[in-house]
Amino acid sequence: MMKQSSRCQDERIPTPREWAQQQFGSCDLGDRRRTRRLVSYAALQMENPEASTNSVCQGNDAAAEGAYRLLRNEEVKPEAIEEGPFRYTAEQTAKRDVVLAIQDTSSVSYPHSVQQLGDLGGGSSGDKGRGFWVHSTLMVDGQTYEPVGLIDQVRWMREKGRKPSRYQRKERPYEDKESYKWQQAHERMTARLSTTTNVVSVADREADVFQYLQYLDGNNQRFVVRAAQNRSLETLETTDGRLWEFMAKQPVVTTRIVDIRQRGAQRATSGQKKRPARRARKARLQVRVAETTLRVPNKSRAGEHNPIPVRIVYLVETDQPEGQEPCEWMLLTTEPIATGEQVNCIIGYYEARWLIEDFHKAWKTGCGVELRRQQSVDNLERVMVILVPMAVQILRLRTLAQSDSSAPCDTVLNEDQWHCLYVKSPPKKRTTKRKPRLPRKPPTLAWALESIAKLGGWRRTKQNPLPGWITLWRGWLDLERYVEGWRLARSANR
């Protein structure tokens, strides 16, 4: 999926303090001192995202007390904190040719007792506990697939109780349904951006909501959405006038190899169906394309809605391993499909959708958002939104590791960082036992990122050719600690 690029970022990786200023320096918290405190605390937390608030302060009682006061301050709204990173993401989005706005929903659970938290389901046993549902919109560069940042996130809680029947859900107004979240997220994103002409919305099957698709079409918004409904087609009156049957009759235009991710088994919950485990593999998919029009699903509401013209890219696996379900993607899109390059571009956009799941994993695992033990909903939310851009930064490092770049490493590392890394992890070609001398020209970015990954415990094998984001992040944290010692030793010798 990753496209090769000589340089994945517009500028070097910032220090924790520089990063905190970029993300939170523009936040309006009602008092400049609060903003300065937020920047200071975020910089400390960035040095060790999964550590507790008290741990990152490293025995500095004043810093710890200031951080806790900020997190407990009822006048500091979570929405005011997250608006700074959203604004920074909007600025970066405007500088790029194509940006993917990838939406997805996840849950954040807290096992400790906070009575105000909502129900997360988990069947009769309620094994998922209580917490928040979150819906996030991640902006990703459409050419390099580099995560740009989150531009929207909404958190809500469900009350525990009996689910409404299918008939009751159908009769409920669209604006009162949870599926309205897709359109609401897009509207908030649009309000933050100066233009959406360079934005392509990408979503999985849950976003196959007719009203949402009609909203995108009516506002000339670009999208790639995986279909879930076998919808009727406006242009066909025969018995095969439904989406899947229609696309199955189209000629195969090409084949495509895609990576199928490993997936663990999942129990049936109030929010999702039972799902079997799946091994990672490569699948060869047949590709068919067509243009058609989606018919309004309910004739009684034909006056309220209009048919939706769409282009279709249909991928299906025909030689899947025994016992495995075939991979099948029915992609609805506004993007052109006239050439093979255009079709491959659409498929690549949808493959990038996995980044939003990686973001939620980085947020929950890499930044330990579910390990926080604040005792009120508001305090938890304040910590959650501070950790959001940290998770994005973790993913950006992985994007660099997958770029295989021959560019010099000083395009993303400052002088102290690559000097320290060179002394700690010199190239293998060195044959003498003397201390390595710093080269006049910096080594390649590929060498630097491999060296950082090795600090985190990675070793190249056939089964593990690329470092994971957790390993890479641990190596980066170790490098930052070495650099701090490097600077202290240098200042002591002056």
N, C-alpha and C positions, 0 to 999 in steps of 0.2 A: 504494500500500500504506500509506503513512504517514497516520495519522489526525491531524486537526488538533487542536491543544491550545494553550490560552492560556499554558501553562507546562509544559514537558516535564520539568523537574527540580524536586526538592523544595528545592534550595538552589543557591546560585551555584557557578560552577566554582571549585574550590579552587586555591590556589597549589600549585606542585610540592611544597613542604614540607608543606603541609596534606594534600595527597593522599597523600604517602608515609606520613605518620603514620596516616591513616585505614586504609590498606591493610596496612601492615607493623608498625604500632606494637604490636599484640597478639601478634606472633610469639614463641614460646618457643624460643629457640635455645640454651638451657642457660646463658646469661650475658647479663645486661642490656646489657653493653657491645657484644655482637654485634648485639643488636636495634637499639641506637642507631646503630651503624655501617651496618646494613642500611637504616635510614630515611634516613640522610645520603646514602648512595650512590644509593638509589632516587630521591631528590629531584633529585640532579644528573643522573641518567640521564633523568629525566622531562623535563628542560629541552631535551634533544636525544636522543630515543630511538634513532635510527639510528646515533649516533656510538659510537665505541669507548669502553671504560672509561677509558683514559688520556686521550682527548680531552675527555670531560665534566668531568674534574678540572681542566682549564685551567691546567696547570702547577703545581698544588698537589701537591707530591711526597708530603706526608703523607696527603692524601686518596686519592691513587692507590695508595699502598702499603697503606693500610687497606682499600681496596676489593678489591685483589688478594688480600690475606690472607683476607678473608671468602670470596671465591669459591673459594679453594684449601683452605679449612679442611674437613677430612674429617669433623669433628664436627658441622658444619652440614649437615643433611640437606635436600635439595630439598623433601621433603614437609613439613618444619617451616616452610620459607619460604612455601610456597603456602597453608598452612592459614590464615594471617592474612587474605589476600584472600578465601578461601572463606568464612571466618566473617563478614566484612563483607558479602559478597553475601547470605548467609543472613539477616542482620539487615535488609537492605533489602528482601528478598523478603517478609518477614513484614509489611511495612507496606503492601503493594499488594494490590489486589482480585484481579487475575488476572495470573499470571506464566507465560510460556512457557519450558519447559526444553528447549532445542534441542540435540540431540546430533549430532555428525558426526565423521568420521575424516579425518585428513590426514597428510602426511609432512613431515618436516623433514630436509633433506639437507645434508651438509657435505662439500665436495670435498677439504678438506685431510685429511691422513692421521691418522686416529684409529682404530687397529686394532680397538678394542673395539666400534665402531659396527656396527649390523646392516645387512642387505641390504635395499635398497629396490626391487629388481627392475629393470624397465626393459628387459626382453627379453634377448637374447643379448649385447647390447653393454653392458648394465648402466649405461645413460646417466643414471639417476637417482642413481647413486652409493650412498653409505652414510649411515646416519643413524637417526632415530627414526620410528616410527609413533606418532601421538598421537590420543587420543580425548577430545574436549572436550564439556562441557555448559555452554552459555551461557544465562543467565537473562535474559529480555527482558520488559518490561512489556507485558501483553496488551492494553492500551488505547492507549498512545502508541507502542508498539514501540521504546521507549528501552532500549538495552542496560543491564542492571543490573550484571552482572559474571559471571565464571566461578565456578561452584560445584564443579566437578570437572574434573580432567584426569589422564589416565594415559598414560604413555609406555612403549613397549616396543620390542624389537628382534627381527627375524626372522633366523634363521640361513639362510645361503645353502645351497641344496640342492634336491633334486628335490621338487616338490610332491606331496602325497599324492593318490592317485586318488579319484575321486568315491565309489567304494565304501568306501574307507578313511575318508573324511570322514563318511559316513553312519553308520558303525559306531562312530565316536568318541563318547564321552559328551558331552552338551551342555556340561557344566561345563569340558571340556577344549578346546572349540572357541573360535575367536576371536570368533564371533558372541555368545558369552556376555558380551562387553564391554558390550552395551546394558543388560542386567539389572544387572550389577555397578555400572555408573555410576549407575543409578537408585537402587540400594540405598545407595550412598555419599551421594548427594544427600539421600535420605530421612533418613539418620542425622544430617545436619547441620541439617536443618530442624525447626522445632517442629511444623509441620503441612504436609501436601501438598494440603489441600482447595482451595487457590487456585492449584495448579500444574497445567498441562496439558503433557504431554510431546509433543514434535513431532520427527518424524524422517522421513528419506527412505526409499527402497525397500530399502536394505540392512537396515533394522530390521524388515522383514517376516519375522520369525522366530517360528514358532508358539509356542515355549516362552516367548519374551519377551512376546508378546501375552497368553498365558495368565497369566504372572506379573502383568502390569498388571491384567488382569481380576480375578484372584483376590485382589488387594490393593486393589481399588476405586480404582485410579489412573486419572485422566483422560488421554486421549491423542488425537493425530491423527497417524496413520502412513500414508504412501503405500504402497499394495500393490504387490508385485512378482510374487506368485504367483497364478495363476488357480485359486484354491482351490475345493474341493468345498464345497457348502452343505448343512448338516444338514437343512434343511426341505424340500429338493427331491430327488425320486428320478428325474426325467426326464433326458433327454439334455442338456437345457440347464441342468442343475443345477450350473453353475460360475459363478464370480463375474462375469466379464466378460459372458458370455452373458445372465445374469440381469439385470444392470444395463442392458444395451443394450435390453431390452424395457420398461424403466420409462419413464413419460412425462417429457417435458422440463418442468421447473417454472420455469425462468428461464434467462437467459443472463448471462454475466459476461465483462468485458474484463479481461485480465491482461497484464502486461508480461513478455515473453519476453526473457531476457537474452542479450547477445552471448556467444558461447563459441568459443574456439579449438579447432582439431582436436587430438586426443590419440591418441598411438600406443597400441597394445595393450601392456599390461604384465602382470606376474604378478598384479597386484591388480585391474586394470580392463580392460574390453574396448575395442577401437578405437572412437573417437568422432569423427564428422565435425564440421566447423566450423558455426557457426550465427550468423546476424545477429540483432541486437536488433530486436524488432517488438512490436506489440500484437496480441493474438489474442482473437477472440470465441469463447467456449466455451459449449456447451450444458451445462446442469446437470440431473442426475437424482439423486434421493435414494431410499433404501429402508432397511429394517431386515431383518436376516437373522442366521443363525448359521453360523459357520465350523466345518466338520467336522474332526475329528482327522485329520491327513493320512495316518497309517499305521495301518491297522486292527489290526496286531499290537501296537500300543502304546496301544490304546483304553483300557485299564485305567489307564494312567499319566497320561493327559491327559483334559481335559474339553472339549466344544465351547465356542466363544466367541461370545456374542451381541455383535453390533456394529451400528452405524449406518454407512451408506455415503453419501458424496457423490462423485458421478462427474462429471467434467468432460471434455469431448472437443471438439476443434476440427473443424469440417466444411468450412471454406472457406479452408484454409491456402494460402499462396503456392505456385506451381508449383515443384517440386523440394525443398520443405521437408516434413519429417515433421510430422504433426499433433500438437499439444500434447494430452496426455492425462494426467489425474490421477485415480487411484482412491484416495480417502481413506477409511481405516478410522478410526472415531472412537467415543468414548463420549458426545460432546456432543449436545445435543438438536437435531433437524432439523425441528421442527414448523412453523417460520415462515421466511420469506425472510431476515429479519434474522439468525436463528440460523445458517442455511446460509452466508450471507455472512461471518459471524464465523468459522466453521470454515475457510473458504477463506482469509480473512485470516491466520489462525494459520499455515496452511501456507506462504503467501507470505512470512511473516516468517522462514521457515527459511533464506532466503538470508543472513541476518545472521551465521550461524555461519561461512559461507564468507568473508564480508567480514572477520570477526574473524581467521580464519587468514591472510588476505591482509595485513591490517593488522599482524599479529604478525610475519609473514615479510618483508614489504616495508617497511611504515612503521617498524617497530622493528628491522629488520635482523637477526632472530634467526639466519638462516642465514649471516650474515657474521662471526659470532663465531669466534675462533680459539683457544679454550682447548684444551689438549692432553690432556684426559682427559674421560671420559663424565660423571663427577660434576660437574666444573667447568662443562661445557656445560649440564647440567641446572639448576645453580644460576642461571646467567644466564637460561636459558629461562623459568623460573618467575617471575623478577623482572620480565621484560618482558611477561608475560601481562596484568596489569591495565593496563599502559600502552596496549596495543592496544585494550582495551575503552574506555578514556577517549577515544581517537581517534574511535571509532565514536559515542560519545555526542555529540561536537561536531557530527558530521554530522546526527544526529537533530535537534539544535537548528536547524541550517541549513534543514532541510526542514519545519520547523514553521510558517513564515510567521507568526510571532507578532507581535501588536501590543502585547504587554506591554512595560514599560520594561526597558531592557537591564540595569539594576542588579539584576534578579532573578537573573542569572547572572554578571555581571561586578562586580568590586569598584570602588570609586570611582577609584582610580589607573588601572585598566585602561580604563574607559570615558572618563575625562578624556583620557588619552594618545591613545586611538583617535580622539577627536573632534578634537583638535588636528592629528593626523596625517592624518585623512581626514574633513574637515568635510562637511556636507551640500551638495548641488549648488546649493541655492537661494541660497547666499551670493554676493552681488554685489560687495562691496567687496574691496579688496586688503589691508585691515588684518588683523591677526591675529584668528582666530576667538575670540570670547568663549564661555566655557563656559555652556551654558544652565542655567537654574534647575532644570528638570526633565530627566532623562536621556532621550535618544532611544529609539526602539523597539528591541526585540531583533532584529527583522528587519533594520534598518539596521546594527546592530552586526555581525551575522554576515556580511552582505554586504560590509561594510568589511574584516572580517578575511579573508574569502576573496580580496578584491582584493589585500591585502598578499601573499597566496600566489601571485599571478599569474593569478587568475581574471578573466574578462570575460564578461558575459552575452551569449549569442547564441541564435539559434533552435535550434541543434544542442546548445547547452550551457547550458540554462536554470538548472541548479542546480550548485553547486560540488561536486567530488568530495572524498572524505575526505582524500586526500593533499594536495590544494591547500589545503583548510581548515586542516589541521594545520600546514603550512608557514607560513601566515598567522598562526596562533596563536603559533607559536614566535617569529616576528618581533615580534609584539605584546609578548610577554614580555620580549624584549630591549629594546624601546623603553621599557617600563615600568621596567625596571631602571635605564636611563639617566635616566629621568624622576625616579626617587627619588634617585639619586645627585646630580643637579643641584639638586634641592630641598634636600637636606641640606647641600650645599656653600654654598648661599646663606643659610643660617641663621646 
